[in-house]
Amino acid sequence: MEAALNELAERRGARWLARAGLRPTRQRVALASLLVGDGRHRHVTAESLHAAATAAGEPVSLATVYNTLRAFCEAGLVNEISVDGSRCYFDTRLDDHPHFFWEDTGELSDAPVEDLEIARLPQVPEGAELSRVDVVIRLRRS
């Protein structure tokens, strides 16, 4: 049963890469399978994805994970969410939606988009266009 699940995850990962026109190297397929293989969305750091790959028996360096996540971003497969200057998450859910960031655990999770209302944004400077608005709501347990 587990082998069939792994095959399904690998097929999903390979299709995900193909839709973006990325070459399906062994390491890319392995990381893509961990990200989208079960059909669920993920918020990962490079370190957490590296740990998941290591636990799954995939020999991949942390540098390769960083480079691969960067390639996934450039291909439009994941969005990078910067929480602070030293911590970035990669989100497989591509629609516009806010996030909760739990300061005590470092966990990033989706916040309900239907509860968010942005009334107005500042004027975009001349020569620029709006790319994306990231809303990260920082939480602390009481």
N, C-alpha and C positions, 0 to 999 in steps of 0.2 A: 504494500500500500504506500509506504513512504517513498519508494522508488518512483511510483506513478506520480505522486505529488511533486517530487523533484523534477520529473520530466515535464509536467504541466507548467511548473514555475519557470523552467528554462525556456519552454516554448513561448510563454507570455513575455519573458524578458527579451528574447530574440525578436519577437514581433514589435515590441516597444522600441527597440533600437532601429529596426528596419523602417518603421514609420517616420523616424527622424533622419533616415539616411546614414546612420552610423554603422561602421563596419563591426560585425559581431565577433570581436575577439573573445577568446575564452574568458579573460578577466572581466570584460565588459558584460558578457552574458551572465557570468556569476553574480556580479554586483547588481545588474538589472533584475535578476531573478529574486534577489533578496529585497529589492525595493518594491517591485510590482508583481512578483510571482504569485501572490495569493489574492491579488485583485484589490487589496486594501491600500489606502494612502498612508504615507509615512512622512515623519519629520525626523531626519537623521543628521547627525554631525558626521564629519569624516571619521572621527574616532569611533563613534558607535557603529558605523557601517564596517569599519575595519575589524572591530571586535566580532561582529556578526559573521563576517567572512571567515575569520580565524576559527570561530566556533563551528562553522559549517565545513571546516577542513579545506578551505580555499586558500592556497598560498598566494597572498597578495600583500605588497608593501603599503604602508600608510601613504607614501608619496604617490603611488599608483591610484589609491583611492581618491586622494585630493585631485589628481589630474583627471581622473575619470568623471568625478562629480562636476568639475569645471567644464568638461566636454558635454556632459548631460545638460548643464545650464545653457551653454552656447547653442545647443541643438533644440532648446525649448522643451526639454523633457522634465526638468525640475526648476523650481524657483529657489533662489537663495534668499533666506531671511536673516538679516543681521540683527542680533539681539543687543549686542554691545560691541565694542571695538575688538574683542578677542573671541567672540563666539558667533559662529554662523551655523544655521540649520539649512537643510535642503528639503524642500517640500514637493512631493509628487502630485499634489492637488494643485492644478494650474488656474482654476477660476479665482476671481477676486474674493477674498475672504479674510477676516481678521484672525488674530491668534492670541491665545493666552500664553504667557510665559510665567511659569512658577519659579520664583527666585530661589526658593529653598531646595528644589530638586533639579533645577535646570531643564525641566520638561517643557516642551512647546506643544500646544494642542490647538485644534481649531476652535474658534469662538463662533457663536451663532451669527451668521451674516445678516439675518433678518432683523436683528436687534441693533445693528449699526446704522447710524445715519450721519453722513458727512454733509453739512449744509453748504459749505463753500470751501474752495481751495484757493491759495494765493495765486496771483497772476504768474504764469510761467514766463521766465525771462525771454526776451527777444532772441531768436536763433535756437531756441530749445523747444522740445516737445515733451509732454508728460509721458513717461514710460510706465509707471506703476506707482500706486500708493500702498505702502505696507503699514498696517495697523497692528502693533504689538502692545497688548495690555498686560502690564507687569503685575503679578499677584504675589501676595505674601499670606501665608496661612495665619489665621488669628488664634 
